[in-house]
Amino acid sequence: MNSNQIGLLLAQPYYVVDILPARVPEGSEGQYFVVEQYYLKAPKIDGLHEKFTDILLT
C-alpha cells in the first residue's frame, strides 16, 4: 500500500477504536505505556495488529 492509497482511505469516514475503558488523564505517569507494552509483547496476540489492519483497510 502506498501513501496515495493511504491518503485516499484516510479521506473517507473512519472510526477510532480505543482499547482503554477510560481516558488516561493528561500528565499521568504513563499508564497507557504499560498497556501498550503489554499488547506489544503478549505472545498470544502475535499478528493481531495485521489482522486489525486488514479489517480496517477493507
Secondary structure, DSSP 8 states (H G I E B T S, - for coil): --HHHHHHHHTS-------SSS---TT--SHHHHHHHHHHH-GGGTTHHHHHHHHHT-
